[in-house]
Structures are given as C-alpha cells and as structure tokens.
C-alpha cells in the first residue's frame, strides 16, 4: 500500500510515485528485523487528514517487542509521536525511505484485533477518525500500574450453571414478559437482544441495579463476560453495591472518569489480561476489552451522559450495536422509559421488548395527580396556575406523616431567571444578552454569563423597573417549603452537592432532575414542580427528556397500595400533552412509539439519518462548498447556533444513504483540516437533536 511517510532528509510528508517495493532481504541488510521487517503504525497525529497507518522499519533489537497492539514511539514530521502497531508485514508499498521505530513504549498489546475492528467501525459510522476513537477506547498508559499488576493472576472461576431451586437466578425478572426466557438464553450461551422497560420497584430485587446484575450473572454462568454501563458515577455506586452484594468484592472492575489514572489503568489492564470478566462503569466502559464478551447492558439510554463529548461523539448504544454486529454479543437496553432511538430498534426487530403486564405496572407505580385537574381542580380552579398549590401542600403534609417527601425542581440556584413584572418579557444583560438571575437571597441581580451586576434595570419593552421571578430554583424552593413546614428537615440535592441516599424518616428532599437521592423504603410522596419549565424548551427531545426525568423521580415513590402519590404542578392547561398522559398512565412504551411515529412523519432523527457541520460562517461555507452530498440529500442552513457567531449546516438523507453521508462528512472534516486555514469545523452523525 502506498502511504505518505516522513522522508529521511527533511522529515516532511512526501508523496512519491510508486516503484517496486523493497524486499525482506533489502531490509535485513539495513539492520532491521529479519522477519516481517515492516510495521504498520496508527500514528496519533490528531489530524483527520492523516488518519491512516504509516509504514516503519522494525529494528533488529526490537523485533521481538514490536508486535500488533503495542504502543510505540515513531518519528513523524519532525516530532516523536505515539502510535499503535496494527500489523507486521514482509513488504511495504511505500517508495521512499522508511524510518525505523524509535522505541517500544510498552510491550503490553493493548490494541487487540477485536478492539481495533470495533474502533474502526465506530469511526466509520460516526464520520470520525480511528485515532479519535482509540483515544476514547484505550486509557492513557500508567507505567507504575503496568509494573505493579502481576501477569500470573488466575482468571475468575466460572459460575455454576443455574439450578431449578435457585431463586436468585431470575430474581426480579419473573414478572416481565420474556424476562426469564431472556436470562435463560444468556445462561445457555446465546446472544439475545432486548429493551427492558423497568417497572418501579422499591424492594431490592426489583430495583434496576439488581436486574442488571441478574443479566450479568446469567451471562457469567455461560462462561462469558459482561459490561454494564450507567450514565454517571452515582449510578455506578448503586450498581457496584449490587454487584458486591451478589458476588463479593473483586468480582468486577469499575471504569469511570472520576478514577485516578493509576486506578483506572489498573482496572483496564485486569480486563485486558482476562483477570476479570465483569466490567461496570460509565460510557468509556463500553469499549472494555472483555475476554469472551457475552453481554453489553446499559441503563437509561436517553441520558445525554451516554454520548461522548469528544469527537466523533459516539453514543454508548452505537458502540454496543457495533460490538453486537462484529462480536455477536447480547444487548440489553434497560430503563424506566424508552428513548425514541431504542424504540426504533424495537420496531425494526433489533431489540425485543421486555415489559411487565399493565396490571403489575399499575400495582408498583404511585398514584399520579395533575394540579388543576379532576376533583382537585374543581375545588381549586386556579390550582393549575399557581406554584405551591393547595394540592401540593396537602400532598406534602400527608406524605410527611408517613416518611420523606421528594420535590423535583428543574433548575438549580435561587432565582435563575427574571422577567419584567409588567410585560413579563425576559430580562437580558445589556452587555452580552445573557439571562439575569439572583444567585442568593441577598444578592443583587446579575448576568449568569458575564457576571455583570444589574443596578439600574429598566425594561426595554415597556419601561418600568420592577422584576419578578420567571423561574424559581431549588434553593428558593427549599426556603419556601421550609417556611411552609417549620420544624421539618429540608435537604437540597443538586449541582453543588448530590446526595446518594437519605433516611426514611420524615423530611423534604428537594432535588434537580437526575440528582434525586434514594431512600430505603421509598418516598411517601413526590412533587414535580414547574412542569412548563421542562416542556418549554426549544429542543427536539424536550418532551421525551421530560418524561424520562419525571418517571425517574416518580419511580422512587412508594406504590399506590402503600399510599404513594405524585403531584405534577405547572402543567400548561391550554393543550393536551401526551407526555403528561404518559406519566399519569405510566405508559412510557406508548409515548416512545408515538414520538417515533411523529418523527418518522417529519423525517427527524432517529427516524431519518442526519449529519451536521458546525463552525464559523466563513469556515463552514468554505469547508462544505462543493461537498459531494449523497443524491437526494436535503441541505438546511447554515443557521446561527449560540451567540458567538457559530453556525450549523444540517444534512438529511434517506436511510440507504446513511453511510454515504458519514463518508462525506468525514471527507469534509479531513479536507478542511488539510488546508490549515481558519478554525476547525465539527462534524456529527445522527445527533439526538441537530439544533443543539
């Protein structure tokens, strides 16, 4: 293969005409390895247009160490760069002078064939570069960890086959239609794929961590390994506790971003060397090189933490599907709700729906009431418009008589958004047009973006100076409820401090979405405030995300048979909202199917492939002008995103042109990077919301 490599003289990239390749005998005379003297190296250049392997000579003294998968140092364009050896070869198609590998960084073969193939396919589907995916999949080397971990640790003992009298085998999966059969197939070495809608569960065996561990246990009994992925470290703590309770310490390793470099690399090496077969962690764990991998399960597909924040921005789901296609592993997408992307996989028969019957769901879920509707609405006609309505107060008071009460508030802070008291228009900063907020009770209004204090406000629309709270944050809500229920402990869980769990004694717990702490016996009542704030977002997945957040909080409340009640406040009363109906009925499957059907009609993701190119106006136009978009592509924009002059181009194609679009996007990024003018452009394939 002909590759541009660093020449021996000026060490610049050269493209030379093809000539007869050198032979092994030529290489041997030059003091290189006698056998397979050429190594193909994926060099970590960080440049999209140089994302391909380059040929290097293998020095004789490194012949035994330079093996596929090891890290090496090579000379590239005048610099020493890291790289991975992809293969050894007898010949090179390059016609110039090959340079020798400088040294072997580590003899550890960290890039195995299965991991390499998966990373290549992820890069292909996500319009990215292999180098970018390798940086996501393989943690940085830690030499001390490599030396400290013994190579001769024995592999874990396989679990015994399931017995007829083993109650832990199916655990909480018994009520699920198809649940026990799914575990049976895993234990028998098969590779089923399912989407499980997890019903609310207060008992330990019914909670989602136990259900994921059940699936892992069945897989381990077949002699295979498993990967369990969760959105964040707090979820990982809950999952780790369930794993330790089931298997004891040391049966699994944890891979999360909050680990130190040595701890993370040690855990990853244990997986690579086959010393452990169960991995739990956040999104990077989905790449883990588990030996004989049998299952990848992930919790809460709709959580945006599952999407990598670095190029090429793969979702955990994408990587899992790639490994299913290449390695034949089983998949389990579990959650209290189902994202439209997972619903599409269910409707296309990639995943099989596993759900509880409606009667079981009804028995396990709390009673959901909407402020301003039904009998309560007749008694309090204005209840749907107020914030702390009579129904909210009654529900909190009744809940405190039986245990803790959870109050979900969409926003952190005190008063995170203000508006004019007279015309209700939002108050924006005169300098940067950012939102004006009051951070704490005695603070002056200030801009949340630039920090400018607002001391002389006058509404630019109607003139008056009076301000009102447009949105109320968690801190102000705690203040209001503390006054309404004196003597009751009030705790706040949010950005500053996220509580893992709280006692089951009476207290009010105010939490932002995703920061709700658990309690052993479940909350006696729940309140979902300011529904309009979550729904009134100009985002494609606003309704889907709102239902996910609501049900995530409501699932922590006791079932209706134990008096569990959830009140939804602040719901707009001028329209019928399917998302509210789905919560009241506790039917997220129905909502997911409805949402996907709407997007299919409108040709919106995930029902239709879409790609985006983002950058400054001049860079964006220059990078995309003349791009060979697939036939039938619909190019929208560019349109502004944000306030810094950034713009975005959106390209829609038919299903059969999805991979062609990914290829073009990759070419656009590489071509623009090769020009070395202007700022880089960002390309993304199938983002959850192209406008975000």
N, C-alpha and C positions, 0 to 999 in steps of 0.2 A: 504494500500500500504506500502511496506517495504522500508524505507528510512534510509540511514546512517545519524545519527544526532550526536550532541555533547552530550557525556555522562556526567553524573553528577559528576564523580570523576575527571578524568584527563583532561576533556574538549577536548578530541581528537575525531576525527571521528572514529566510530566503525561500523562494520558490524556483526550483531548477528543473530543467527538462528531464524527463525520465530516461534512465540508461540502465544497463544490465546490473542487477543487484550484486552486491558483494557476496561472496560465499563464506561458509564457515571457515575454510582454510585461510582466507584473507584475514578474518578476524583473529584467528589463532596466532598468526604471525605478528599481529599488533599487540599481543599480550593480554588478550581478553579470554573469556571463558571458552573452553574447547567445545563444549556442547551448548547449543542454543545461546549463542553469544549476544543476541538482541533482546532487549526488554522493552515492551510497550508500556509506557507510563502515562497515567492520567495526571497531568501536572496541575496543581492548584494555582492557576493564574488569576482567577477571579474575573476573567474576561470572557464574555459569552461567545465572541467570535473565535476564540482559541479553545473551545470546549471539545477537544478530541485527543486521542492518545498520540504521543510522540515517541519515536524510537531512540533508544540509548544503548550504548555498548555496556556489557556486563564485564567488569574487570575480573581477572582470574582469581584474585584473592577474595572476591565477593560472590563467586559463582554459587557457593552452597547457600548463602544467605538471601540472595536476590530470588525470591520465589513469589508466585502470584499472591497478591493480597497484602504484601508487606509495605510499610512506609519507607520511602527513600528520599534522599536529597539529590536534586539534579540542578545543573546549570541551565538557566533559561533567560535569554535576553539580558545577560549581564548580571543576573541575580541568582542566588541559591534559593530554590523553591522546594516545597514539599510535594510529594506525589505518591500515588499508589501504583504498584506494579500490577498490570492487568494480565499479562502473559509473557512467557519466554518464547522466542522464535529462533529458527535457524537462519533466516534471511530477513533483510529489510529492503523495501522498495524505494527507500529514500536514496537520492543520488549524491547528496553532499556528504560532508564529513560528520559522522555521528560522534557525539560526545559521550564520555563514559559517565556512568552513575557515580556521584561523588561519594556517597556513603549510604549505608542502611541505617535508618533511624531506629528501627526495632525489627527483630525477626518475627514478631507476632503477626500472623496472617489475618489481619483484621477485616479485610475485604474478601469474603468468600464468594464463590460463584453464584449462590442463591441471592445473597445480598446485592451483588453487583447487578444481576439481571433485574431485580426489583427496582433498584435505583434508576437504572436506565429506562425502565418502562414508566416510572413515575415522572421522570423528566420529559419523556415523550408526550405523555398525556397532559401534563401541566404546562407545556410550552416553556420548559425550563432547561437548564444545563445540568449535565451529570455532576459537575463539580459542586453546584449548589446543593443538590440532593445528598451527595456524600457528606457535606458539612452538617446536614441535618441528621443523618443516619448514624454517623460514627463520631463519638465524643472525642475531644482532644486527648492526646496521649498524656498519661501521667507516669513518668518513669519510676517513681517510688512505688506506686501501686502495682506496676508491672513486675517489679522485683520482689515485692512483698508477698504476692499471691502465689502459693505453691502450685506447680503444674500437676502434681500427682494426687490432688483431691479426688476421691471416688465420686462417680456420678450418683445422683439420688436413686434410692431404691424405688422401684415401681410400686404403685399402689395395688392392693389386691383387687381382684375382679369383684364387681358388685354382687352381693348376696341377696337372696329373697327376703331375708329378715333385716335388711339394712335400712333403717328409716331415714338415715341422712342422705341416702342416695338421691332421691328425688326432692327431699326437703320441701321447700315452699313451692315447688313446681307442680305439685299434684292438682291444684285447681285449674291450671292452664290447659286449654285445649291444645293438644300436641306437645305439651311441655315434657312429660315423662318420656314420650317417644323420642323427642329431640335428645335428651340425655342418654337414652339407650343407644342411639346411633353413635353418639360421641364415644361412649364406652366401648362400643364394638369396632372402633377404628374407622368409622365412616366420617364424611365431611358434609353434614347438612348446614344450611344457612338459614337463619331466622331473624325476624324482627319481633321482639317481645314487648308488648305494651304492659308494663308492670303496674299492677293494681296497688292502691295504697296498702301499706302493711305496717302495723305497729310492733307486732311480735317479731323476734329476732329472725326466725326462719323465713318470714315473709318480706323482710326488708331487702332492698336491691343488692347490698353487698353480699348477703348470703346467697342470693340467686346466682350472681356471677361466680361465686366460689363453687357452687354446685356444678355449674357448667365446666369450670376448670377441673374440678375433681373427677368428673366423668371422663374428661379428655386425658388426664394423667393416668387413669386406670387403663387406658388403651396403650400406654407406653409412650405417649406423645407429650409435647409441651404445649403451653398456653400463654397468651398475652392478654392481660386485662387493662384497658385504657380508660381513664377517667379525666374529666376536664381540668381539675386543679388539685393542689396539694391537700386541701381539706377533705375532698372526696377520697383521695388516696389514703389519708389517715384512716378513714372509716373502712375502706376496703382492706387495708393492711391489718386492721384489728380483726376483721372477719377471717382473713387467711391464717393469722396466728391462732385464733380460736379453733380453727378446723385442723390445721396441720402442725402447729407449733412454730417456734422461731427457726429461721434458717431454711425453710422450705421454698421461699420465694425471695427474689431481689426486687428492690424498688428503684425505679429510674424516673427522677423528677428534676426539674430545673433548680429547685432550692437546695439540692445536694452540693456539697463541695466538690471540686474537681477530682480529688483522690477517691472519695466515696463513690462518686458516680462511675468513674472509670473502673474501679474495683468490681462494682456490681456488674458492669457491662462485660468485663473480662470473664467473670464467672459464667455468664450466659454463653459467651463465645467458646469457652473451653468445655462446655457441656456439664458444668458442675452444678447447675440448677436448671430446672425446666419450666418454672413458673415465674413470669415477669408481671409486675404491676407498676403502673406509672402514668404519667401524662403523655401528651401527644408524641414526643420523641420515642417513647417506648414501643410504638407500633413497628418501628424498624428493627427491633432487637433480633439478633441472630440466634434465635432459639433452635436447638437441635431437634429434629423430628417435629417441627411445629405442627400442631393439630387444630388449634383454635385461636382466633382473634375475636375478642369481645370488647365492645366499647359502650360506655354509659352516656346517655343524653346527647344524641347526635346533633341536636340543634344548638348546643352551646358553642359560641364562637371561639372558645378557647381550644377547640379541636382543630381549628385552622391555623396552620403555621404562619407566623408573622414575617418570615423571611422567604425570599424567592426560592422556589416557584410557588409558594403558598399552598402546599397540598393539604387537604383535609384528611383526618385520620381515616375516614371512610374510603377515600381514594386509594390510600396505601393498602388498606385491608383488602379492597377488591383486587388490586394488583397482585398481592400475595396469594389470594384465592385462585386467581387465574393461572399463576405461574407455579405455585407450590401445592395447590389442591387443599388448602386449609378450610376448616369450617369457620363460619362467621356468625356472630350474634350481636345485633344492634338492639340494645335494650334501653328503655326509658319510660317515664310516666307519660310522655307524649311521643308522637312520631313526626319527624320533620317531613317536609314535602319531598326532599331528596330520598329519604328512606321509603316513603310511600310509593315513589316511582319504582324503586327496586322491588317492592312487594307486588305492585301491579304488573311488572314485567317478569314476575316469577323468579327473580334472582334470589329474593328472600321470601320465606314463608311466614305468614302472620301467625304469631302465637299469642293468644289472649285469653283472659278469663271470661266466662259467661257473664252476661249483663247482671244476673242476679247476684253473683259473687262481687262484682264491682260495686253494685248498689249497697251491699252489706258492709263493705270495707270502707266506703267513702263517707265523708261527712255530709251533713245537710248544707246545701249552698243556697244562700238567700241574696237577693239583689236589693239594695236600699232603694226605696221609692216605688217598688213593685209589689203586687199582691196585697194581702190584708194590711201589711205594714204601710204600704203606700197609701191605702185608703185612710188609715189613722193619721198619717203624717204626709200630706200631699207634697210638701217641699223637701221630703227626705232624700230624694234623688239628687237634689241640687246642692245641699249642704255637704260639709266635710265630716264633721263629727255629729252624725245624725242621731236621733233617738234610738234607732235600731243598733247602731254601732255601740252606743253607751250601754244599752240593755244587754247586748251580747257579751261585751267585755265584762260587765258586772256579773252576769251569770257564769261566765267562764272562770272568773277568779274564785268563785265559790267552790270550784272543783279542781283547779290546777292552774298551770301557766297559760297565758294568752299570747298568741303571736300576732303582731301587726306588721304587715309588709308595706313599706313606703318606697315609691320608685326612686326617690332622689336622696342623696346624702346632703349633709350640711344643715344650715338653719333656714334661710330663705334664698334658695339658689336662683330664683328668677323673679324679677319685679316688673310691674306694669303700671301704667297711669291709672289713678283712681277714677278719673272721669271718663276717658275714652277707651280704657282697657288695652291700649296698644303697648307692646313690649318696650321696655326701657333699654336702650342700647348705648354703648360707650361712644362718645363723640370722637375719640381718637382712633379706635380700631374696630368699632361697631360690634364689639363683643357683648355678652349678656351682663347686666348689672345685678349684683347679689349683695345680700347682707350675710357675711360669714358666721357671725356670732351675735348673741343678744344685744350687746352694747356697741357693736361695730358700726361704722358709717358705711353707706353703700359704696361698693367698689366694683371695678370691672374684673370678671373672672379670667379674662385673657391677659390683659396688660397690667392689672393691679392699680389702675388709676382710681383715686378716691373721687367720689361724686359729692360735691358740697353745694353746687349751685344748679341743681336739676330744674329744668323747665321743659314740659312736654313739647316736643317739636311738632306735634299734630294739633293739639288744642290749647296749649299754653299753661295750664295750671301746674302746680309744683307737687301736688300730693301723690304719694306712691302707695301701692298695695302689693301684697304677696301674690304673685302669679302661680308659683309652685312652692309648696311647703316641704322642707327637708326632714330627715329623720331626727335631727337634734331638736328642732322646733316641735315636732310631733311628740317627742318624749316630754318636753316641757308642758305641753297642753294636757297630755294624759296624766302626768304627774300631779297637776293641779286638780284634774277631774277625779282622781282616785288617790287622795292623800294617804300616806302610810303604806302604799303598795310599792314594792321594789320595781324600778323601771331600769331595764338594761338595753343598750343600743349595740347592735352588731352591724358593722359596715366597713367602709374603706379603711378607717383608722385602726379599728380592731375588730376582727372577725371571731366570734365566739364559736367554739366547736360544739359545745353542749351546755345545757342549763339544767338545774334541778327541776324535779316535778312538783315543787311547791308553788303556791300562787305567786305570780309575778307577771309583769307586762314586758314582753320582749319585742323591741322594735328593730326591724332588720330591712336592709335593702335587698332587692332580688339577688338570689344566689348566696347570700350571707346568713341565711336562716339557720340558727343552731338546732340541733336535735334535742329531744328530751325523751327519757326512757319510756314513759307511759303515754307519750303523745300530748299535744296541746289540747286543752279543753275547748278552746275556741280560736278562731282565726279571723283577722280583718284584713281585707285587701283595699287599701285606700287609693284614691286618686287614679281610678281606672283610666280616665281620659288621658292622663299624662303618658301612660304606656301606649295607648292606642293612637294618640295624636302625634305619631312620628312619621315623617315623610320617607319611610323605608318600605321596601318590597315585602319584607318578612315581619313587619311590625305586629300584625295580628298573630301570626304563628309564634313569634317570640313571646308575646304577651301571654298566650295560653300556656306556654312552657313554664313561664315564671309563676303564673298563678297556681297551676297544678302542682308545681314543685313545692310551693308553700303549703297549699291545702292538703297535700299528701302527708304532712307532718301532724295533722289534726286527727283526733280520735274519730272512729267511725260513728255514724249517726246513732247506732244502738247504744253507744256509751255517752250520748249527749253531744257529740262533736258537731259544731256549727261553724260555717264560714260565711262572712258577710262581705259582699262586694260593694264598695262605695264609689261614687263619682262616675257612674256609667252614663254616657250621653243617652237621653231619653227620646231623641227625635228620630232615631233609626233603630232597626232591628239588627243586632250584631251577632253573627254566627259564633264568634269567639266566646261571647257571654253564654250563649245557648249551649255550646260545647262544655263549658265549665259546669253549668247548672246540671246538665245531663251526665256529666263526667264521661264524655264520649270523644276522646281525642282522635280515635281512629276515623270517626265520621268527619271530623274537622279536617284532618290531613287529606282525606280523599276529596273533600270539597275544595280545599285550597289548591290541590294539584290540578283538579279539573279546570278551575278558573285560569290557572297559569298556562295550561295547555291550550286553552282557547285563545289566550292573548300572546302565545309564543314567548313566554317568560321563563327564566330558569327556575327550577331544574328541568322543566318540560322541554326546553329547547336549548341547544348549545349556544353559548355566548362567550365572547372574549372582549377584553378591554385593554386599551393602551392609554397610559396616563403620563403627563409631563407638562412642561411649559408650552405655551401656544406655538412658538416658533419651532421648538424641538419636536413637538408632537406632529406638526404638519410636515416637517422635513423627514421625519422617520417613517411616516406612513404614506407619503406621496409615492405613487407607483407600486404600492404593495399588491402582490398578486392574490387578492382575496378569492376564495373559492367561488365558483359560479353560483349565482343566486344569493350571495351574501347581502345583507342589509346593513349598511354603514350609517350609524347615527352619531351626530355631533361633528366636531367636538363641542362639549358643553363645559362650563366652569364647574369646578368642584372646590369648595372651600373659598377662602378669601385671599389666597396668596398668589393668584394668577394661574394656578394649576388647572388644566383642562383634561377631559377624558373623551376618548373615542370608543364607542360601543359597536361591536360587530356581531350580528346574529346570523346563524346559518341553519340549514336543515340537519337532521340527525346524521345523515350519511356523510356530511361534510365536516363533522366534528374534529376528526384527526387532521384533516387538511387545514382547518383553521388554526389548530395548535401549531402545526408546522410553520405556517406563515407568521404567526406571532413570534415564534422563536427566531425566525429569519429577520423580522423587523428589529428585534432587540439586538441581535448579533450584528446586523448591518450598521445600525446606529452606533453601537459601541466601537466598531472598527473605524468609524470616521473620527473619533476622538475630538468631536466639537460639541459644544453645548453640554447640557446636563443629561444624565441618563434618563431613559424612559422606562416605565414599569409596565410589564405585560402580565395579565392574569387570565387564566382559563376557567370558565364556569364559576365565577364568584357567587356567593349566596345572594348578594344584592349588588348588581353592577353599578348602581349610583353611589355606593358607599365607599 
